[in-house]
Structure formats: structure tokens, C-alpha cells
Amino acid sequence: MRAAVIGSALSLAVLGAPFGMAASAAAPPDRLAATVYVARMSAERTWQHAVRDPFGSDYVDVFLLVGALSYRYASRFEDGLLLEAEGQLARHFGDQHHWEINAMPVVARWRRFPWSGKVDTSAAFGLGLSFATRVPEVEVELEGVSRRLLVYWMAEITAGPPRGRWAVCLRLHHRSDAWGLLGEDGGMNALGLGIRFRF
């Protein structure tokens, strides 16, 4: 019962928080973005190893299908820096089967690069919370312990056509105890590839 209440509350936060200020009117163009990506969970204990050597890293048979919706609520430096909120729903399959709900109230996205006139590029980092509908079995196998509620952060690079609305994205998907803030250990790293569409 308690898990169902927490899950429902997080679902409402994920789906409603980024868009609460736009509930009564349509969002201006390019304020919203949808991202869909597939990721595979790394067996490495640190995200640094998975990023430095993605093809040489060990992986487990856990895959994620993730859908995300983000809302741009501020910009700085003539739209070079965008501030967004993002909600995600992820399905784990393979050696573990559960849903994961992630909410990031702050995503910082930088869009100004020297080559942006030829390839529209962005780099983003977001921070929030992650709730799994059950304790992830493979996280426990790799870390010794885990829990449903953990800190979540992501790092992402996108590349697409100039002035286009779509881009290919490469994303690091990370759950963590945040150095003991939400537990003694636990978490995971997954590398994903997908598509981001602005509208």
C-alpha cells in the first residue's frame, strides 16, 4: 500500500511538475521535447569507467526502454544555456523486470558550439530522484544492496541537423545512493542511444 502511494505521488510529480506553469495555455514553440532511448546496464561499479571505455566495459543482460518529456522554463546567454525539467518512465527487461520513474527538476543544457551551424549540438546534465517499483535485483547483485528510491542524474550529448527539431542522443543513465545520502550503497549505470524531438 505504501509503495503504491509513493509510486502514485511520484508519477503525478513526474507528469505534472514540468508542466504545471503551462496548464492553462499551450507552451510556446520549442519549449517541449520528447526523448525515447534504449539503454543497456553496465556491470562496472563506476560511471567513469563506462564512459571512458564504453565498448570495452562489461555489461549485464538488463535493458531499459525510456520515454522522457521535458519542459524548458528558462534560458540564459541568448539561449546558449537552457534550463529544463524532465520526467521519465523507464521499463527494465532482461534479467530484471520493473518500472522506474525519474523526475529531474533541473536539467542544464548548453547549445552553443563552434560547429552548431553545421551540426546542431547540445550537452546536458540533469539531477533529481529515481523510484523503482521494486528493489532492482541486478543492482543488489552488483552492489550488494540497493533500494527503490535513489538519487538520479543523467549526462547527454545530442547531434542533429541545423535548425532541425530532431536529434540523435547519447545518454548516461545513473542511479546512485549519493555518497550515503539515500542508503549505504546501490545504484546502476546504463548507456543509451535514442532520439530527441523538440516541439
C-alpha positions in Angstrom: 0.0 0.0 0.0 2.8 2.4 1.0 4.7 1.6 -2.2 1.6 2.2 -4.3 1.0 5.6 -2.7 4.7 6.6 -3.2 4.6 5.4 -6.8 1.4 7.4 -7.5 2.8 10.5 -5.9 6.0 10.3 -7.9 4.0 9.6 -11.1 2.0 12.8 -10.6 5.2 14.7 -9.9 6.9 13.4 -13.0 4.0 14.0 -15.3 2.7 17.3 -13.7 5.6 19.2 -12.3 7.4 20.2 -15.5 4.1 21.5 -17.0 2.3 23.0 -14.0 3.0 26.5 -15.1 1.6 25.8 -18.6 -1.5 24.0 -17.6 -3.9 26.7 -18.7 -2.2 27.6 -22.0 -0.2 25.9 -24.7 3.5 26.1 -24.3 5.4 28.3 -26.8 7.2 26.5 -29.7 10.4 24.6 -28.8 9.6 24.7 -25.1 8.8 20.9 -25.0 10.9 18.0 -26.0 10.3 14.2 -26.1 13.1 11.7 -25.9 13.0 8.0 -26.4 16.1 5.8 -25.9 17.2 2.3 -25.3 20.0 1.6 -22.8 22.0 -1.3 -21.5 23.1 -1.6 -17.9 26.8 -1.7 -17.2 28.4 -4.1 -14.9 31.1 -1.5 -13.9 30.8 -0.1 -10.5 31.7 3.5 -11.6 30.2 5.6 -14.3 33.6 6.9 -15.2 34.8 3.5 -16.4 31.6 3.0 -18.5 32.0 6.5 -20.1 35.8 6.2 -20.7 35.6 2.8 -22.4 32.0 2.1 -23.5 33.0 -0.7 -25.9 35.5 -2.3 -23.6 33.2 -2.2 -20.5 31.3 -5.3 -19.2 27.6 -5.3 -19.4 24.8 -7.3 -17.9 21.6 -8.6 -19.6 19.4 -5.7 -18.4 18.0 -3.3 -20.9 15.9 -0.2 -20.5 13.3 1.4 -22.7 12.9 5.0 -21.6 10.4 7.7 -22.6 11.0 11.2 -21.3 9.2 14.6 -21.6 11.0 17.8 -20.8 9.9 21.5 -20.5 12.2 24.5 -20.9 11.4 27.0 -18.3 14.3 29.4 -18.6 17.2 30.4 -20.8 20.4 32.4 -20.3 23.2 33.8 -22.5 20.9 34.4 -25.5 19.6 30.8 -25.4 23.0 29.3 -25.2 22.1 27.8 -21.8 18.6 26.3 -21.3 17.1 25.2 -18.0 14.6 22.4 -18.2 12.6 20.0 -16.1 12.2 16.4 -17.2 10.1 13.4 -16.2 10.9 9.9 -17.3 9.2 6.5 -17.4 11.6 3.5 -17.9 10.9 -0.2 -18.3 13.6 -2.7 -17.3 13.7 -6.0 -19.1 16.1 -8.9 -19.4 17.4 -10.1 -16.1 15.2 -7.8 -14.1 11.7 -6.6 -14.7 10.3 -3.5 -13.1 9.3 0.1 -13.9 11.4 3.1 -13.0 10.1 6.7 -12.6 12.6 9.5 -12.7 12.0 13.3 -12.0 14.6 15.9 -12.7 13.5 19.5 -11.7 16.8 20.9 -13.0 18.5 20.0 -16.3 21.1 22.4 -17.6 21.6 22.2 -21.4 24.3 24.1 -23.3 23.6 24.6 -27.1 26.3 27.0 -28.3 29.2 25.3 -30.0 31.5 26.5 -32.8 30.2 23.9 -35.2 26.5 24.4 -34.4 25.8 25.9 -37.9 26.7 22.6 -39.4 25.6 20.2 -36.7 23.1 21.3 -34.1 24.7 20.0 -30.8 23.8 20.2 -27.2 25.3 18.9 -23.9 23.1 18.4 -20.9 23.3 17.4 -17.2 20.3 16.8 -15.0 19.7 15.9 -11.4 16.7 14.5 -9.5 15.2 11.4 -7.9 14.6 7.8 -9.2 11.9 5.5 -7.9 11.9 1.8 -8.9 8.6 -0.1 -8.4 10.7 -3.0 -6.8 14.2 -3.3 -5.4 16.3 -4.0 -8.6 17.7 -7.5 -8.3 20.7 -6.9 -10.5 21.6 -3.7 -8.6 21.7 -5.9 -5.5 23.9 -8.5 -7.3 26.4 -5.9 -8.4 26.4 -3.6 -5.3 25.5 -5.9 -2.5 22.5 -3.8 -1.6 20.1 -1.3 -3.2 16.8 0.4 -2.7 13.9 1.7 -4.6 14.4 5.4 -4.0 17.8 6.8 -5.1 19.3 9.9 -6.5 19.2 10.1 -10.3 21.4 12.0 -12.7 22.0 11.9 -16.4 24.5 13.3 -18.8 23.6 13.7 -22.5 25.0 14.7 -25.9 22.8 15.4 -28.8 23.5 16.0 -32.5 21.1 16.8 -35.3 20.6 18.9 -38.5 20.9 22.7 -38.3 17.6 24.3 -37.4 16.0 20.8 -37.2 13.7 19.7 -34.5 15.1 16.2 -34.0 18.5 15.0 -32.9 20.2 11.7 -32.0 21.1 11.5 -28.3 23.7 9.6 -26.4 22.8 9.4 -22.7 24.3 8.1 -19.4 21.5 7.0 -17.1 22.7 6.8 -13.5 21.0 5.8 -10.2 23.1 6.4 -7.0 22.9 6.5 -3.2 24.7 9.9 -3.5 27.6 9.0 -1.2 25.3 7.6 1.5 22.6 10.3 1.3 19.9 7.7 0.5 21.5 4.5 1.7 24.8 2.7 2.2 25.2 1.6 -1.4 23.2 0.7 -4.5 22.6 2.1 -8.0 23.5 1.5 -11.6 24.9 2.9 -14.8 23.4 2.4 -18.3 24.4 3.8 -21.6 21.6 4.7 -24.0 21.1 5.8 -27.6 17.9 7.4 -28.9 16.1 10.3 -30.5 15.1 13.7 -29.1 12.4 15.8 -30.7 11.5 19.4 -29.9 8.1 20.8 -30.4 
